[in-house]
Structures are given as C-alpha cells and as structure tokens.
C-alpha cells in the first residue's frame, strides 16, 4: 500500500505545472552548497527547501546520498523543492544554528526558511518521499502532535513522539520533560513505553555528554524493566558510560557480563570496546 501511495504521488508530481512551465521531472538532484544562496532562490521561487546535514564519517549519510537521493521518486521532488547539502564538519556554525544532533539530519523548511520539521537518520526512498509529503501538508510535525495533545493530554504515544521531536532539535530539557510524562503514564511498562522512555532519557544524557546521568538512568532501566528489549542495550551502555568516567576495570567487568548474558547481542561492538580497555589495562 505504501509503494502504491508513493507511485500515485509521483504521478501527481509529474503533471504539476502543466499549462505553466515545463512538467519535465529532473533526472538527478541539483544541490545548493550555499545556504544563503538557497534561501534567496527559495524565497524568489516560493519553493520549500530540503536541507541535508551530513558528515563524511557517517555511513548512513553516504547511504542516504547513494540510495535515497539517487532514486527517481525522490529526484522528482526537486522539481518543486530546492535541495541543499551542508557538510557539518566544515559549516559548523550552520550545523550549530540548526542544533543538529546526529547524521544524517534532513531539515524541511518553508520558502522563507522557517523549519517545518526534520528527518533523523536514514530512510529508504519511498518512506523518505512520503514523509516529505506529510510534512509539507503539516502532518506528523511537532506542531501537529502538540495540537493533537490538546485533545488527548494523556496520550503516551503523542508524548513520546513529541519528546523525540524535541530530542531531534537538541532541546534536551523539553525532551526529558515529555519522556518523563510517558514514564509516569506507563510505569508498569504494559505498553512497552516506560522502558522506551527511560532509554530515550538515557540517550539524551549521552548525547549531551552527561555520562554520569546516563549511567544512572541505564542502571534504573535495568532495575525497573530487566526483561524489556531496552535492558540489553542498557547493560552494554553501562560499560561504555563507566569507561567514560575513567573506571576501566569495572567497565571491562560489565562488558564481560554482557557477553555472558547476551552472546548473540551487540557482541562485535562490546568485544571491540573490551579489547580497547584490556589493551590500556
């Protein structure tokens, strides 16, 4: 059904502009590399922008470029949307202004440059296309979920999504506030949202490099929800956070415990971390 929807939308774009200008769909995306020039062009043409923030070391940035942006259904968007590509390692000021929290991040804006919402990480072509269409219609954006929350203030799904939206903007304070509201509504984890909320709070602390707070939350998650899917990842992360605090001996012990309990889990990642620690010890 999703592929059919994407095809229908693609056909619709193919006929956009008939009777006024060419309806030809581009064969590749022409990226602006200068955001100021892109803003001027977008305002003049009254077209929204898709701004891709990437890092050279990010494998998913490369995948987005080679797979998603090379697909015809995504290329078709460039007829009515301006694409901008920002190297966050070079244009650090711009990345900082947009509070980019990870790579790749795609920010969708109105023609005047006002942010509509953003996509975090990699999405395959059809999903990317459909998400852009929803954003341009004002659906599934932060404002949309905040409006829905007015009618259902105790809807934990909306609260979780809003927390994720804030986290994607590096707005850690609001993100944690909404995640805590989710936790209060699903303390017994019947919906599986309590453990997800704690894992998200842990991630917020880690991304803001507050490793001690992240360690405390990870341990709380393991204690409260030991059988949850998030508990496994939390145990591996406690080793990482402990190492960040300088306690390599206990970090190594945690990694060994993880490998015993979850031999089929994140063993490659844990083994690499353990090897680095043992070499230093």
NORPE-V18779 format. One line per field, one symbol per residue. psi: psi as a letter, one per 20 degrees, with the letter a starting at -180 (. if undefined). A space follows every 10 residues. Layout:
# NORPE-V18779
psi = ???
This chain:
# NORPE-V18779
psi = gghgghgghg gghhjpipin rqjppqirpo ppiohghggg hgggilqrqo ooprqhiohh ggggghfgii qhhhhhhihj pppqppohhg mhgghhhjlp irqqpopprr hjippgaqpp apprgggggh ggggghjjqk rghghhghhh hmikohgggg hgghgghhjk mhghghghhh hghhilhikh ijhghggghh gghghghjkm hghggghghh ghghmhjqhi hghhgghhgg hhhhiimhgh ghhgghgghg hmhjclhggg hgggggghgh .
